[in-house]
């Protein structure tokens, strides 16, 4: 596994690559597991895309992702990828979308175990009665949601 870190306006992110795909993201405030430090072309591309996303320019990521998880977790993460930019879905809505309507708590747990947070935008999944949790903390979740909402509002204002 090869890792690289970069400081962004939101703090330091560390990304890990293995087998030609991003396999792990450490969010600001998390302590990265040690890997071989290397600035590979894929890690550089991933950081470019992350910086574009944080600047409100990029809506979707194109880098290959290979998160490790159970079949249920991977189903949840695929459903998260389908949530449009600047929109949210509740844990219960996501559970229904994957055919497990009573599994809202399990969906929340899968969101918390998403190893490629931001790239698979689990910050867009919220509790029915509020924000819910986020591995990077609620302040970061609120910031990411506001960033998307503000970027979308700018697009809507310039393209009526």
LUMZARO-362547 format. One record per atom (N, C-alpha, C): z, y, x. Coordinates in steps of 0.05 Angstrom, whole numbers, plus 32768, in hexadecimal, padded with zeros to 4 digits. Atoms other than C-alpha are relative to their C-alpha. Last residue first. Example, Ala and Ser with C-alpha at 12.3 -4.5 7.8 and 13.67 -1.06 7.14 Angstrom:
% LUMZARO-362547
7FFF7FE87FF0 808F7FEB8111 800E80167FF1 80007FE88012 809C7FA680F6 800080188012 
***
This chain:
% LUMZARO-362547
7FF88003801D 7ED982527D8E 7FEC7FF07FF0 8016800F800D 7ECB82447DD8 80077FFC7FE2 80197FF87FF4 7EF582767E00 7FE77FF27FF4 80037FE38002 7F3382727DD5 7FE58009800B 80057FFA801C 7F2E82267DCC 7FFB801E7FFC 801B800A8006 7F28821D7E18 7FF980077FE3 80147FEE7FF2 7F64824A7E24 7FE47FF77FFA 80027FE6800F 7F8C82257DEE 7FEC8013800D 801080058018 7F7B81E27E10 7FFD801A7FF0 801C80037FF7 7F9581FB7E53 7FEE7FFC7FE8 800A7FE67FF7 7FD582147E32 7FE37FFF8009 80037FEF8018 7FE181D37E0C 7FF4801B8008 8017800A800F 7FD481A97E4B 7FFB80127FE8 80187FFB7FEF 800481D37E76 7FE77FF77FF0 80077FE48003 803781D37E3D 7FE780078010 800A7FFB801B 803681877E39 7FF8801D7FFC 801A800D8002 803D81817E85 7FF380047FE4 80137FF17FF0 807681B37E87 7FE47FF57FFE 80067FE8800E 809B81917E4E 7FEC8011800F 800F80088018 8096814E7E71 7FF880197FF0 801B80067FF6 80AD816D7EB3 7FEE7FF97FE8 800C7FE67FF8 80EA818B7E90 7FE37FFC800A 800B7FF28017 80F781497E6C 7FF4801B8008 7FEE7FED800D 80FF81227EAC 7FF380107FEA 7FFD7FE87FEF 80CD81007EDA 801380157FF5 7FF680087FE6 80D680BC7EB9 800480178013 80167FFF7FEC 80CD80DB7E75 800C7FFA801B 7FFA80007FE4 80F780D57E36 7FE780038011 7FFC801B7FF5 80F080E77DED 80068003801E 801080077FE8 80D2812C7DDE 80037FE38008 7FFE7FEF7FE9 80EC81357D97 7FEF7FF68017 7FED7FEA8004 80FB81117D56 800280138018 80067FF4801A 80BE80E37D53 801280187FFB 7FF0800C8015 80C680D67D9D 7FF9800E7FE6 7FE77FF38007 808D80ED7DCA 800F7FF07FEB 7FF280118013 805380CF7DF0 801B800C7FFB 800B7FF9801B 802781047E12 800D7FEF7FEA 7FF37FE8800A 805281007E51 7FF680087FE5 7FEA80078011 803880B97E57 801180187FF7 7FEF7FEA8008 7FF880D57E73 80167FF97FEC 7FFE800B801B 7FDB809C7E9B 801580117FF2 801B800B8001 7FCA80C77ED7 7FFC7FF07FE7 80127FEA7FFF 800980EE7EC7 7FE47FF67FFF 7FFB7FE98012 803480B07ED1 7FEF80188008 80137FEB7FF9 801480797EFB 800280187FED 7FFF7FF97FE3 804D80477EFD 7FED80168008 801B7FF97FF8 805980497EB1 7FFF8008801E 800780117FE9 809E80297EAB 7FE380058009 7FED7FFA7FEA 80BA80607E7E 7FFA7FF08019 80067FE57FF6 807D805B7E51 801180068018 801980027FF0 808780107E4C 7FF8801B800B 7FF8800D7FE6 80D0801C7E36 7FE77FFD8012 7FF27FEC7FF0 80B8804D7E00 80087FF5801C 80157FEC7FF7 8085801A7DE8 800E80158011 800E800E7FEA 80BD7FE57DE5 7FEA8012800B 7FEE7FFF7FE8 80E580167DBB 7FF47FF38018 7FFE7FE57FF5 80AA80227D8C 801380018018 7FF980007FE3 809D7FD77D84 8003801C800C 7FE27FFF7FFE 809F7FD07D38 80098003801D 7FF47FE9800D 80557FE47D2F 801F80018001 7FE480088000 803B7FB37D63 801180167FF3 7FFB80178011 7FF07FB67D5A 801C7FF67FFF 800480187FF1 7FE17FE27D96 80067FE77FEF 801B80017FF4 7FD5801F7D6C 7FFB7FE7800F 801280078015 801580127D43 7FE37FFD800B 7FFA801C8007 804080137D82 7FEC7FF67FEA 800C80117FEB 801D80537D97 80057FE37FFB 801D7FFF8004 802E80747D55 7FF27FEE8015 800780118017 8076805C7D5B 7FE280007FFB 7FFD801C7FF7 807D80797DA2 7FF87FED7FE9 7FE4800A7FFF 806380BA7D87 80007FE3800A 7FFC80168013 801F80D77D99 801D7FF78003 7FEA80137FFC 800F81187DBC 7FFE7FEA7FEB 7FF6800B8019 7FD381467DC5 80177FEC8007 7FF17FEB800F 7FC081757DFE 80097FF67FE5 7FF47FEA7FF0 7F8C81437E1A 800D80147FEC 80107FE97FF6 7F7C810B7DE9 80118015800F 7FF67FE8800D 7FA780CC7DE5 7FF18018800B 80117FF88016 7F7A80927DF9 800B80197FF2 80187FF47FF5 7F9B80897E3E 7FED800B7FEA 7FF97FE57FF7 7FDD807E7E19 7FE7800E800B 7FFE7FEF8017 7FBD80437DF5 8008801D8007 801C7FFB8009 7FA880257E37 800180127FE8 800C7FEC7FEE 7FF0802F7E51 7FE380057FF8 7FF47FE68005 800D800B7E14 7FF280158011 800B7FF8801A 7FDE7FD07E1D 800A801C7FF8 801C7FF77FFB 7FF07FCE7E67 7FF380087FE6 7FFF7FE67FF3 803A7FCC7E54 7FE4800A8005 7FF77FEC8014 802F7F927E23 7FFF801C800C 80167FFB8013 80067F6A7E56 800780157FEB 800480168012 803E7F757E89 7FE880057FEE 7FEE80028016 80387FA87EC0 7FFA7FE77FEF 7FF6801B8004 80177FBD7F00 801380007FE9 7FE380038004 7FEF7FFD7EFD 80087FE37FFB 7FF9801D8002 7FA97FF97F1A 801F7FFD7FFD 7FE380058002 7F89803E7F13 80047FE27FFD 7FF8801B800A 7F4380517F29 801E7FFD8002 7FF880137FEB 7F38809C7F2F 80077FE57FF5 801680137FFC 7F1380C07EF7 80077FEB8016 800280097FE4 7F4C80E87ED9 7FEA7FEB8003 7FFE801D7FFC 7F43810D7E98 7FFD7FFA801D 7FF5800B8019 7F4E81567E82 80057FE28003 8007801B8005 7F45817A7EC5 800E7FF57FE7 801D80037FFE 7F4781C67ECB 7FF77FE47FF7 800B7FFE801A 7F8E81D67EB4 7FE27FFD7FFF 800C7FE58002 7FA681E47EFB 7FF480047FE4 7FEA7FED8001 7FD381A67EF7 7FF7801D7FFE 7FF180048019 7F97817C7EE5 801680147FFE 80117FF48015 7F6E81997F1F 800D7FFD7FE4 7FFF7FE37FFE 7FA8818A7F4E 7FEF800E7FEB 7FE57FF7800A 7FAD81437F34 8002801E8002 80008002801E 7F6181397F3C 801B80097FF5 80137FEC800A 7F6381527F84 800180017FE2 7FF27FE77FFF 7FA181277F91 7FEF80177FF7 7FEB80008014 7F7D80EA7F78 800F801A8000 800D7FFB801A 7F3F80FA7FA1 801580017FEA 80097FE47FFF 7F6A81007FE1 7FF380077FE5 7FE87FF08003 7F8D80BE7FD0 7FF9801E7FFF 7FF78003801C 7F49809D7FC6 801980117FFB 80127FF18012 7F2E80B98008 80097FFE7FE3 801A800E8004 7F6B809F802D 7FEF80117FEE 80107FEF8011 7FA280CC8047 7FE57FF37FFD 801C7FFE7FF9 7FD280988063 7FF280127FEC 80097FE58005 801C808C8065 7FE380038009 800D7FF67FE9 802980418062 7FF4801B7FFA 801A800E7FFC 80598035802A 7FF4800B801A 80107FFD7FE7 80A180488020 7FE77FEF8000 7FFD80187FF0 80B9804C7FD9 7FEE80038019 801580147FFD 80B780937FC1 80097FE88010 800180087FE4 80F780B67FAB 7FEB7FEB8004 7FFD801D7FFB 80ED80D87F68 7FFD7FFB801E 7FE480088004 80FA81237F5F 80057FE28004 7FED7FEF7FF2 80B181357F55 801D7FF77FF9 80007FE5800B 808C80F87F3A 801480118010 7FE47FF78000 807E80B97F62 7FFF801D7FF8 7FFC7FE37FFD 803A809D7F4E 801E80057FFF 7FE57FF58004 802880547F58 7FFF801E8004 7FEE8014800C 7FEB80267F58 801C800C7FF9 7FE57FF48000 7FB180557F66 80127FED7FF1 7FF77FF28018 7F7480297F72 801C800C8004 80157FED800A 7F4A800D7FAB 8008800E7FE6 8017800E800C 7F757FCF7FB7 7FEC80137FF4 8003801B7FF7 7FB57FF77FC1 7FE77FF47FF3 8019800E8005 7FC280417FBB 80017FE4800B 800480197FF0 800480657FB5 7FE67FF37FF7 80128013800C 800E80AD7F9E 7FFD7FE88013 800980147FEC 804880DC7FAF 7FF07FEB7FF0 800A801A800B 8052811B7F86 7FF97FEE8018 800E80147FEF 807C81557FA0 7FF97FE77FF0 7FEF80107FED 808D818E7F71 7FEF7FEC800F 7FEB800E800F 806F81AE7F32 80137FF18012 7FEE7FEC800D 804581E27F58 80177FF37FF1 800F7FF28015 802C81A77F82 801280167FF5 7FF07FED8010 804681897FC3 7FED800F7FED 800B7FE58001 801F814D7FDC 801280117FEE 7FF17FED8010 803381087FF0 7FF3801B8002 80037FE57FF7 800980CD8009 801080127FED 7FF47FEA800F 801280838004 7FFA801B800C 80027FE77FF1 7FED8044801A 800A80177FEE 80007FE98011 800080008000 800080198012 
***
